[in-house]
């Protein structure tokens, strides 16, 4: 009797270990071989498990890739959450983004995103799954932006959710663009640093000046909607 619970626990642990190997194997295969050569056979070979286990644990290759996208995002977010929690300005957020840029390129995560985005153009299920994985990053960035913009003259004029999506899209785009034009990507990042400095300057204005800025922004917004 006492051996049966331990046996079930051992089987559960082995199954979880196999799932993790397949998730990591899918990410490695995407990085090394590209979406066109990513199959149950190639993933299983990379993971060092039987090909049938792909279908046993995930049903389809697309479902495995979807889970791998989320798994990869969760792993990277866990590694950076403490840093993101400490961010108190747009400049600090950009500093973390630069660190993430270097880390993700070295670790191959950019290649994974590029392959998943390419596959998603023709495979709707993969597109939805990739978007869901990216949403994990977008939600985290939105949380940080809402915190750092609170009290800023810009707060009432910025769509934080939309800005978070734009930031995520820009990060992915710059990561891929850097592969063909490193100098151009660096210049784009430098321009974001300039915007962060401008936002910091606005936050440093006194109450009277901040009211003047808000008034001007409201007038500009009214003209834009007219």
Secondary structure, DSSP 8 states (H G I E B T S, - for coil): -HHHHHHHHHHHHHHHHHHHHHHHHHHHHHHHH-GGG--HHHHHHHHTS-THHHHHHHSSHHHHHHHHHHHHHHHHHHHHHHHHHT--SHHHHHHHHHHHHHHHHHHTHHHHHHHHHHHHTT-HHHHHHHHHHHHHHHHHHHHHHHHHHTTSTTGGG--HHHHHHHHHHHHHHHHHHHTT-HHHHHHHHHHHHHHHHHHHHHHTS-HHHHHHHHHHHHHHHHHHH-
